[in-house]
Structures are given as structure tokens and as C-alpha cells.
């Protein structure tokens, strides 16, 4: 029998007891299938935190059994206390005579061999004694259940605090050259290998989604009679185990000739794939979404799974927006149907049920740039200029109803901590690095429009405002969860001819500290550690960033620096104690596709790449201590090999022509 939770109970039990089941899926089963707790606890693959959580949960289940009823304790029976006097025995038995004892009986009939003893006179207890007796009875009856409630509350609190959160990703902390595990996964398909391309995106802790498909960007590949099959798989990037692998056309035949893209959404319960009809004559191209079950790799929505010949949604899916902290729902922005009087429509879906929206909102406005979700509403009003005739509007996330919004249209909104900042003057896109925002929009003679930063409330009201030459943003790179994927942690003003950085309070707009960062050009990294800001410094007259410098976020004082090999070398990640510098020769092409500092992807090898140049070895990965900035270890790669962060773990992507491989660092060495 199928469970309403998505899997038959028998299948859930089988996964729970299988030692090859990944830690993330065991955690998902523990959260959704209490019937499998004992099986998961007995599974040798269960990791320590989950094992501890299960032990607490099972203990709490036992403690939640109802206490013994008062009647079963016989506390209400009326008893009489009768002294039992033993008759004197003959002299010979005097030495063995027992001491007098009290016996509790329900009545006191006289025994034939005993003398009857009159019942003691029942004396009325004093008022204090009666009160004390009542109190003792109340305490004896009430304390045990109260103690159980208190203990259960404590255990529940421990359990809740230790539940592994879906989508929470910590970067592995490498302080020395990793020794293992050793693993490798190859994704080439033999025949027509030159047309096989693959992409990899982080899905959850230790998990990455791998998509292998025909290279639709090449005409020769599109013309193949038998193109490479499109396969979707879920890979454990810690162990190298493939949780599952599915051929997409086996489930939905219409997808065979469509291009596929992974929607990166750490924290979402389902895996989202966007399909693009590359053969369509429509300029916008038809685009549709399909969600796949994370446990099985099957199409999550049975209605969509039943439509074998055509997609369920024909209108182009223009944008998909995650709801911070929500692991189940998404916001989808599409063109409105041709017969509608509005240009666009905004819809909220349960990701596993994309065939039916929770609500729809028709509008002529696009979502505002940056992160359009502000508290409990999504803001509409994207314009490319300061057209005052356009009025921004907001829609409630829960019901899809129009609501109040005091903010202006245009620009973009970013989250800095718990604060919302509206940025006007440098476009509507949240760029992959700070190069454009730091440069500002003013010309060298001071003409042009300055960038304006405005702190706003959750309803769009202005809290503070300041005009700046340029600005920069950074976020902590050691941890990602459903809340902070679209949130920054630090805001900086760039001023004095763009040679000085000023830390700004996002809540008040006040200046915190100023620091001259370079005599030449500098670029503030969008990745920071919990304590340090990073800035790439280029010496005057040089054409690449020569060093990366670290500055204390609290004071602005310099901490240390690391040499960089070339302009393709950047900090692509940090952990609690270590910073990671990656040299990627394809970084400039990746940045053009907005796949840079967040390691969203790596550009594949091109036909015109010089094979001899690509075979040259370089230092592709450097780990350094965040406190001392001393180098801990390095890795060597050729031009086809790339160090990337997937599922919180560092791996090597090998894009050698006709060879598509992901392997562990230990295997690489």
C-alpha cells in the first residue's frame, strides 16, 4: 500500500535497512517515517548525530506511555489497621517467640486461636494533619505525570535541536591533504562521446544532482539519429556512491529533444529540472518545469508523469524563486496565456505538485530585481530606468493577494542579514561578483548618476538613504541553508576614487570603519569567512590580481595575504578554519554565464582549445589557514581539470574530451 508521504511503507523500510542508503536519505526517512526508526538505528551507515537523535526519539516514545492509573495502585481502598497479638507459647518455645507485628487487613475477624482485640478508637485528625494528608495525596498523584511531561519536553527540545535540517550545507574543513575516501564516477557514454555534456549542482549536504545530456549547443549533436541519452542521478560527494540514476526519456518521452537545466535550490525537498524546447520557433522558447523525487528519482507529480507526449505547462517558465526557509513551495513567474489581458502571471506551487498552483496573480510587472521576496510578500516593479509613472506593487506569499507597498519601482532589493536594502543605479541583476557595483556609474569627471543605497522596512518605507560612488556585498561562505542562500552578511561603501572601503551598518546606514585597500585596483570578494573580508589586489600597471588580502570584519585591520597565480585565481570557498583558492582557466567564460564564485558550474572544453596547452599542469587548488594565512597544502591539475565544491565537499571535475569524470581529491592525488 502506498503511503501519503510519497513512498510505500515497505519501500521506506527497505531503504532504512539498506547499508548503502545515503545519510541524507536516512535523515529524510527519520523525519517522515517513524515506523523505520528501529531499522535506521540498526543500519551501520547511520551517522552519529542521526543515531543520537533516534535514541532520544525512541526514549521519548517510551516515556510518553500513560502513567499507571490511580485505581491500579489501590490508593482509594478503605483499610483498617488491626494489631495482631501473638499468644504466649509454652516455656520451651519462649526463646523463639517472635516480636509483635502489625498486619494490614480489610477486616478484623477474630481467629479461633486468638483473643479478640477491640478496634482502636478513631480520632479525628487535626486540620493541619488533614491538609498535609491531602497535599501528600495530590503530590503523589500529580507529581509522576508532571515529571514525565517535564522530561518529555526536555527530550523533545533535544530532539528538535539535533534534527538534521534539509538543505543545510557545511563546507568540509580541510586542514591537510585528504587521505580518502577514494572514488571516481565516469559519465561519458562511449559512442558519440564528443556530444556528451554534464552539469553538477549542489542539492543537499554531501549530495549533488548530476545531469548528463546531448550537447544541444552543437548542430552536429542535434542532428544525430541516436543522440546520447539524458540521465539524471543523485551522487553522494563524500563516498562517491550513486543513490540512483534515471533515464529521463523513459519516464517522459517528450523530453528527449528538449534541453535540460538543473535549478539549484538547496533546501527544497524535490529536484527541479527546467526543460527548454530548442527546436521551437518562439523567441522566448517554451520552457517548463518537472520535479523529481529525491528518494527515487521518479517524477514527483503523478499528473505530469502521466503526460508522456507533451509537457504539462506550455507557457515559458521565465523565473523560479525560492521562498527563504520553505522546503516545499516555490514561486514561478511565466508569460500569461495569449488570451489574458495581462502580460505575466505569478504562481505559487508545491514543488511536488506542479500541475496545480496554490494561487495565481496576473500582472503587467516583472518581479523587482535582486531578491524580490521581502518578509511575507513578493515585490513587483522591475524597470530599467527611473520611470516614475510605473508604480511598484506587492503580492502576499500565502494567498497571492495584492497588498500595500511603499517602495519605488526599479533597481533591486538585497538582503543583508535581517535587513532589506534597495539599490538604484547599477541595473537589476544581482551580479556574480562586485566588479560592476564597485566601479559605480559615474564617469571620471563626476558626471552620471550615482548609486543610491536605501534601507527599507518590510513594507517598503525608507529607513535611511545615501548616495555612493560604489558598493560591495559579501556573504559567509562556510555554511548554506534555506535561509541564507539569497542573503548577504556584509555591506561596504567604496569611496575616495574607489581606493577605500567603508563598512556600513545595514540597519542604520552608519559608517563602521574605513580602510584603504589598495594603491592600485582592488576587488572585494563576495565570499567572506565569519571573521575576515577578502579583497583581491592588483598592483599598479599589472593586468591581474597579484594577491588576496584578508581584513578583520569587526575592525578593518589587515590579517594577512596570499599570492595569486593569475586573474583566474579566486577564493571559491571557506570553512571554519580554512580558505580555499581555486585557479580555473575557464573562469572568464563561466562568469559570462554567471557561474563563478558560487561554483555553479564549469565551462566544458572547447574544440579550439590547444591540447598541448590544456595538458600543462598548474596549481589548481590552495588551502590556507584563515588565522595565519599560511599555505596548508596544494593540488595540481591540467587545463581540463577543475576543483569545485559540491554538496559541501571538494571534488575534481575532469572535462577531458570524450571523458566526463567526477572524482574525489584523494583519487585525484
N, C-alpha and C positions, 0 to 999 in steps of 0.2 A: 504494500500500500504506500502511495506517495504521501510524503509529509507536506503540509502547507508551508513549511520553512524552506522548501526548494529541493530537498533530496529525500528519497525513501529512507526510512529508518534503517533498513538493512544495509543500504549503501553507506550511510553515515557510520554505522558500526564497523563496517569493513574498513573504511578509511581510518577510523580511530584506532584500530588494532594493527594496522599495517605499518611496520617499521620504516618503510620508505616514504610515508606521508610527510610532507614538509612541515616545519614548525609553524608556519603561518596558517596552514590549513588546520592543523591540530588546534590552534588558538581559536579559529573560526568555529570549529566543531564544539569546542568547550563553551563558547559563548551562546551557541544556538541549540545544542543538543545535550541537555543534562543527562540524557539516558546513556551517553557514551563516556561519562566521567571516569568510571572504573576502568574501561578499556584504554582510555588515553593515559591514565595513571600507570597502567601496566606496560604501555608502549615504551620501549627503550629509547625511542627518538624524542620523547617528550623532554623539552629543555627545562632547566631548574626552576625558572620563575613560574612557568605554567604548572609544573609539578607542585610547587608550594601553594599556588592558588587553588589547585584541585583538592589538595589535602585540607586546606582551610574550608573550602566549599563543602566537602563531604562531612567535615566535622560540624559545620553549621547545620547541615541537613539532619544529622543525628540529634543535635541539640534542639531542633525545632519540634521533636516529638512531644505530644501533650503530656503534662505532668500527671502523676498518679492522682486519681480522684480522691476527694476527702473521704467519701464513704468507704473506699477500699482500705483506708488507714484505720477504720473503726473509731474515729475520733468522736463520733456522736453517740456511741453506746453508753447507756447508764450502768454503772458498775457499783458494787458495794465492796468495801474493804472489811474483811472479817478476820479477826485474829484467830489463828488456829493453835489451840493449846494442846500440847502432847502430854498424855497421862504418864505419870511416873511408872517406870518399869521396875521389876524386881531388882534387889540389890545387886545381883550378879551382873546386871546389864547397865548399871549406873555409869560405868566408865565410857560406855558407847552412846550415852544419851545425847541426842542432837540438840542444838540450840533452838529456841523458839523462832519460828519464821512467820512471815505474813504471806497469805495466799490470796490472789485476786480471783474472785468467782462471781458468777452472775447472780447467784442466790446463795443462801446460807442454811441449807437443811442440816439438822443435827444428825451426826453419824451415830450408829448404834454403839460404837466403842468409844465415843467422845461425849464429853459433857457439853450441853448446850450453853452457849455464852450469849448473854443479852447483847443486842446491837448497840453500838455506841450512840450516844445522844448526838443528833445532828445539830451543830451550832451554826448560826448564821454568820457568814463571813463579813468582815468589816467592808465599808465602802471602798477603801483603798485596795484591799485584797481582791475585791470583785473587779475593780478597774484593772489591776495588774493581771488578773487571770484572763480577762477579756483581751487585753493587749497582747498577752502571750499567744492566745488563740489566733488573733488576727495576724500576728507576725509569723506564726508557724504555718498559717495557710497562705499568706500573701508573699512572704519573702522568697520561697523557691521559684514561683513563676517570675517574680521581678528579677531575681538573679539571672534566670535563663534569658529574659528579654535583654538585660544589660550585656551579657556575654555575647548573645547573638548579634546585637548592634555593633559591638566591638569587632567581632569576627567579620561581619558584613562590610564594615568600613575597611578592614584589612584586605578583604577580597576585592572590593571595588577599586581600591588604590593600586592593586597589583595586577588587574586585568590588562593583558597586552592590548594596547589601543591600535585598532586598524588604521593603517596609513601613517603611523608614527615611525619615522626612519632616522636612526642614528648612524652617523658615519663611523666606520670601523677605525679604531685608533692604532695606527701603525707606528711603532717606535723603533722597530728593527726590521730587517729583511724577512718577510713572511716565509715560514718553512712549509706551509701547507694550508689546506688540502690541495692536492694536485689533481686537476681535472681539465678537460677540454671538450668543447662541443662544436661540431662542424655543421654548417648549414648550406653548403653547396650541394647541387643535385646532379652532378655528373654531366649528363647531356645538356647542351646549351648553358653551360655554367657561366658564360660571359654575360648572360641575361639575368642571372640570379642576383638580387639585391636584398639586403635585410636591414632592418632597423630594430633598435632595442630601447625600451623606455622603462624607467623605474615604476613599479606597481605598489610594492609594499616592502617592509623590512625583509632583506635577503631575497626578494623576488623581483624579477624583471619580465616584461612581456616582449617576446621576440616575434617579429613578423617577417617572413620570407616570401618574396613575390617576384613576378616578372618585372623587369625594368621597363616600365611604360614610357620612360623619357626617351628611349631609343626606338627609332622607327623599325629597325630590323627585328627588334624583340617583339614589337607589337604585331609584326607580320608573320610571326612563327605559327605554323599549323598546330604544333603541340607546345605551347609555352610552359615554362616551369610552373608547377603547382604552387598555390598560395597556402602557406602553412602558418598557423598561429600556435605558439607554445608558451608555457609558463616555466621559467628557469629559476632554480634556486642558485643564486650567485655566490653562496657560501660553500655549497657542496658540489655544484655542477650538475645536480640531478634535474632532469626534465620532469616536472609534475605531470604534465600532459602535453600532447601535440595533436592538433586537429587540422585536417584539410578543409578550408572554408567552403569550397565549392560542393563538398559532399553534403553539407547542411543547406546551403543556399546556392543553387546552380547559377543564379543570375549574377553573382558576384565575380564570376571568373574573369570577365573582361573589364572590371572596374578597378581603378587604382585604390589602394588602401592606405590609411594613415592611422597610427595609434594616437588616441587622445590621452596625453599624460595627465592622470588625475589621482595622485597618491591619496589614499583615504577612501576612495569610492569602492563600494562593495563589488561592482561589476567592472569588466574590462570593456572600454569603449573603442570601437573602430569606426572611422568615418570612411565611407565609400564614395568615390568620385568617378562619374561617368566620363572618361576621357574621350569617348567617341561621340559625345553629344555636340551638336552644333550651337547650343546655347552658350553665350559668352560666359555666363556665371557657372556653367556646368551643373548638372544635377548632383546633389550631394545628400547622402542620407546616413543615419547612424544605426548601428547594431550593437547591442550589449551582449557580452558573453559571460557565462557563469564562471567565477573564479575557481570553483572547486572541480568543475568538469570540463570546461572549455566549450560547452554547448550553448546555443542561442538561448538567452535567458527568457525572452518573451515568446510564449507558445504561439501567439497570433502571427508574429513576424516569422517564426520558424516554419509556419505552415505555408507561407507565401514563397514558393520555390521559383516562380518565373519572373517576378518583378519586385522592386523594393516597396516597402510599406508607405514610405513618405517620399513624394516626388519633389516637393519644394526644396530648393537648395538650403542646406543647413549652413548658415553663414558663420555662426559662432556658437561655442559651447562654454558656459560659465559655471564653475564650481561654486557651491554655496559653502562659505567657510564653516567648518565644524560639522557639516552634514555629510554623512557617508552613504546616503541613499538617493538623494534627489539632485537634479541638475536643472539649469536654466538653458533653454535652446532658443536662439534667435534665427529666424528664417525670413525669406521673402513671403509676403502674403499671396494667397492664390489670386489668379488673374481676375476673378470676378469680385474681389473685395475692393472696398473704397479706400483702403489704407495700403501703404507700401510694404509694411513689415508686420510680423507678429512675434510676440514674445510668449513662450510657453514654459510651464514647469512640468517636469516628468519625474516619476520614479524610474531610476535608471534601468531597472529590470523589467519595466513595462512601458516601452517607448511607443507602443501602439495606441496609448490613451493618455492624454495630458490631464494634469490636475486642474489647470486653468489656462486660458488664452487671453492675450491682451493685444488688440490691434492698434497700430501707431504709425505715424509718419517719421518718427525719430529713431535713430540708432542709439544703442546704449552709449553713455558717455565714455570717453577714453580711459585707459588705465584699468582700475578695478571699479566697475560700476555699482557694486553692492556696498551700500552704506547702511550699517546696522540692520534694520528689518525691511529695507526697501532697495529696489534696483533703480538707478537714476538713468533717464533717457535725455539726450540732448547733445549728441556728437555733431559738432560743426567744425569746419576747417578754418573759420575766421571768427571774429567777434561780432557776428551779426546779431544785433540787439533785438531784431524782430522775431527771432526764434526764442521760445520760452521752454526752459527745461521742465520736465515733469518726472514724477516718481511713481512706482508701482509697488504695492506691498508684496512681499515674498510669499506670505502664507495664502492670500486669497486672490492675488492678481488684480487688485482694485487700485484705481488711481488715488494717490494720496498727496499731501502737501509737500512742497519742496521750495525752499527759499533761495537756493543757489542759482548761479548763472549757467548758461549753456557753454559748450566748447571746452577746450582744454582736456585735462584728465584728472582723475582722482586717484591718489595712492594712500595706502595705509602705512603709517609709521607708528609701530606699537599699537596703542589703543586709540590713536588719533587719525583724523582724516585731513589730508592736505590736497587742496585743489591747485593745480599747476597750469598756468596760462602762458603761452608764448613759444613753446617748442614742440608743437604738434600734439597728436592724440595717442600715439603709441607709447607703451612702456618699454623702452629700448633695452637691448641685451647688455649694454654697458653704459658708462657715464660720459662717453666721449662727446655726444651731442649736447647733453644737458650742461656739461661743464663749459663748453665753448660759448653757450649763450646765443642770442640772436642779434646782438648789437654789432655794428661794423666797427672797424678800428678807429674811426673818427667819432664814435659815440652815437651815431645815428642808428635808427632802427628801433624796434620795440623791445624793451627789457622783459625779462621773465618775471612773472608775479607769482609768489607763493602765498596762499591764503589758507589759514587754519579754519576749518568749518565744523559745525556741530552735526549731529546725526540727522538734522532736518535741513542742512544747507546754510544755516545762518553763519555769518562771518564772526570769527573769534579774534583773529589777528591777520595782518597782511603786510608784506614787504616786497619791494622790487629788488631783484638781484641781478648781477652780471651772469651768473651761472649757479648751478647747484649739483649735488651728487647724493645718491642714496646707497645704502648698503644693508644687507641682512646677514644674520648669523648663519654660517654655513655648516655647522656641526649637527644640526637637527632639523628635520622637516616633519610637520604634522598637518592634519587637515585644516588647522587654523592659520599657520604661518606661511603656507606656500605662496600666498599673494600679499604677504605683509613684510614690510621693511622694518628695521630696528633703529636706523640712524639716518639723520638728515644733516647735510652740510651746505653752507653757502660758499661759493667760490668768488673771490673778490680781489681787489687791488691788481688789476691787469691779469687776473686769473693766475696769480702766483701764490695765493694764500687761501687756506681753507678755514672756515669758521663753523664749529659745531653749533647747531641750533636746537633749542627745545621745541619739539613738535607740538607740545600742548600750549605754549605761550608765545612762541616765536622769539624768545630771548636768546641772546648770544651766550654761549657757554665757555668756549675757548677758541683762540685763533692760533694758527701755526703756519709759518711759511714752509711750504712742502718741497719747493724745488727752485733752483735758479733757472732751469730750463722748463720744458713741458712736464706736466705730471698728469696722471690719470688715477682717480680713486677707484679702487676695486669695488664691485657690487657685493663681493663676499668679504665678510669680516669674521673674526673669532669673537668669543664672548668678551674679550678684553682689548683686542687690537684692531685698529683700522689699517688697511693696506693701501699703499699708493705706489704706482709704477712711475719711476723717474727716468726721464730721458735727458742726457747731458746736452748742453747747447751745441748745435751743429750735428748731433748724431741723428740717425734715422730709425733707431729702435730703442725700446725701453731697456736701459742698462742694468737697473736694479729694481727690486721691490723693497720698499721701506715699511716698517711697522711702527705705528704710533698708538700710544695708550688712549683708549676711548674716553676715559674719565678726565685726563689732564691734557692730552695732546702732545705729551713728551715722546721723543723718539725712543723706540725699544731696540731696534736692530735692522739689518738689511741682508738681502740675498742677491747674488749676481744672477742675471738672466742671460740666456744664450742669444736670444733674438726677439723680434717683435711678436712672434707666435707663442711666446712663453708667458704663461699667466698662472695665477693661483686659481685652481679649479675646485678646491675643496679644503675644508679644515675639519679636525676632530677636536676632542677636548684638550689635547696636548700637542698636536702636530699639525703643521701646514703642509699642503701638497701643491707643488709647482709642476705644471704639465706643459711640455713643448709639443704642439700639434701643428705640423706643416700645412694642414688644411684648414687652419683656424679662420683665415680671412674668408674662404668660401662658406664655412659654417656660419660665420657671423652674418653673411649676406642672407642666410636662411634662418637667422635668429636662433641658431643652435650653438650658442657659445658657452659662457661661463657656467651655465647650469647643466652642462653636459647632456643636452637633449638629443644629441646625435653627432655623427661624424660623417663627413663627406666621403663617398666611395672613391676609389682610384679611377682616374680618367684614362681614356685610350691614349691621349697625348702625353701622359706622364713618362718621363725618361726612366726606363727600367734601371739603368745604372745609378742614376741619382737616387731613386727610391730605395735601392739596396744599401745605401750608405747608412752607417749606424750613428745614432745620436743619443744623447741623454734625454729620454722622453719623460722621465718622472723623477722628482726630487722630493724627499720628505725632510722637513726641518723642524727643529724644536721651537715651539711658539714663545718660550721664555727667553732662550739664549740666541735664537735664530741660527744655531749651528746645524749643519747638514747631518742627517742621521743615516741615510742611505740613498742610492740612486738606482734606476733601471735603464737599460739600453734597449732601443728599438730601431727598426729600419723605417723607411718612409711609409710603408703600408700599415704599420702597427700603431695603435693609438691606445693610450691609457685613459679609461673612462670610469665614472662612478655609476654603478648600477645596483639598486637595492641596498645602498649603504656600503657596498663592497667595491674595492678597486679591481678591475679586470682589464685584460688586453683584448681589443678588437683587431683582428687581422683581416685587412681588406685586400690581400694579395689577389690579383686577377685569377678568377676561376677557383678561388679558395676563400670561403667565408667562415671564419672561426672566432669563437669566444673562448678564452682560457683564463685560468687563474694566474696570479702573479707567480706563484710557486712553480707552476707548469712552464711559464714563460722563461724563468731563470734556469 
